[in-house]
Amino acid sequence: MKRRNTDRNNIIAHLERVAFWQLAVFVIMLCLIWLNEATSLASLFFDVKPENANIFRAFSLTIVTLICAIITVGHTYLQEKLIIRDLIKICSTCHKVQIDEAAWAGMDKYLYHHSLVEFSHGICPQCAEKSIYTSNEKNMTQSDKKK
């Protein structure tokens, strides 16, 4: 249990670092946009004629950059929110998960809505063996009844 908490905390810390660096990059981009308008960076690095400051272009680029920042950092924040952090009460018989005091849902539905996990159904070797054994037993019982 302690290892799982450590793994989960590492994932959360990683997403927080990612969101921080995403935000830092967007702030640097905004600074470069305005620095370019104030000093005409292209004329400093390349052999081109300096341009006059264009405030409309700077505001337009700032707005587009802010929209991209909100979408990107917001998506990272949503990913962090989808990480399950609490203890989950599971029925020991049917393996349903308790959603609230009166509602229970299947494990696959619960995890689909509360995490980034998607499910594909399969059958493990032990269950497959039991299933084959059970179906053979039923077939033998039915054939005995017919006789």
N, C-alpha and C positions, 0 to 999 in steps of 0.2 A: 504493500500500500504506500509506503514511504517513497519507493522508487517512482511510482506512478505520479505522485504529487510533485516530485522533483522534475520529472519529464514534462508535466503540464506547466509547471512554473517556468521551465526553460523555453517552452513554446511561447508562452505569454510574453516573457522578457524579449524573445527574439522579435515578435510582432511589434512590441513597443519600440525596439531599436529601429526596425524597418520604418515605422511611421515617423520616428524622429528624423531619420536621414532623408526620407522623402520630403518632409517639410523643410529641412535645411536646404536641400537642393532647390526647391521652389523659391525659397527666400533669396538664395544666391542668384537664381535666374532673374528675379525681380530687380535685384541690385544691378545686375549687368544690363538689363533693359534701360534703366534710368541713367546708369553711367555712360552707356552708349549714346543716349540722347544728349547728355551734358558735354561729352568730350569727343564724340565721333570716333569711336574706337577703331573703325575700319581705316581711317586716315593715319592713325598711329602705327598700325601693324602692316598696312599695305600701301602701295603707292597710288592712293586715290585722293581725289579732291575732298576736303572736309565738307560735310553737309550741315545745314542749319538744323537746330533742334526742332523736332516735330512732336509736339505735345500730344496731338491726337493719336499718332502711331504708338507713342509710349503708353498712353491710357488704354488703347485697344489691346496691346500686347499684355499689359498688366491684368486686364479683365480676363483674357483668355487663359493666362497663366494661373490666375486665382481659381478659375473654374476647374482647370485640370488638377490643381492642388486639392481642391475640395473633393473631387471625385476620387482621386488616388488615395489620399489619406483616409477619406471616409470609407472606402472599400477595405482598407487594412483594418480600420476600427471595427467594421462589421465582422470581418474574419475573426478578430479577437473576441468579439461578443459571442460568436457561435461556439467557442470552446466551452465544453461542459466543465463546470468547476465544482459542482456540488455532489454529495452522495445521492445516488439514485436508488430508490426503493424498488426492488424487483420481486415479483411473485416467484416463490421457489418451485411452484408446480408448473405454471403455464409460461413463465418468464415474461409476463407483461410488466410494464413500467407504470408506477403510480404518477399521474400527472398532477392531480390535486386530491382532495379528501375523498371524492366520490368517483373520479374518472381514472381509468386504466387504459393503456394503449400498448400495442405490440412494440417490442424492442426496435424493430426495423423502422416503424413509423416515427417513434420517439427520436431516434438518432438521426433520421433523415431531416426532421424539423429543427433539431437542436444542435446540429453539427454539420460538417462538410462531408460526412460519410454517406456513401450510396451503397446499396446492398445488391448483391446478386445471390440467388439461392442455389444451394448445392446440397450434397449429402455426403457425410463423412463415411469412411470405410466401415466403422462399427455399426452405424445406423443402416447402411446399405446391407450389411450382412444380416442384421436383425430383420430388416424388411423382407429380404429374400427368404429367410428362414420362416418368418410369419406367413408370407404368402404361400410358400410350399406346404406349410402345416394346414392352412385353410383349404388349399386345393385337395390335399389328402383327405381331410375331414369331409369335404363335399363329395368326393368320389366314393368314400365309405358309405355315406348316406344314400347315394344312388343305388348301391348294391343292395 
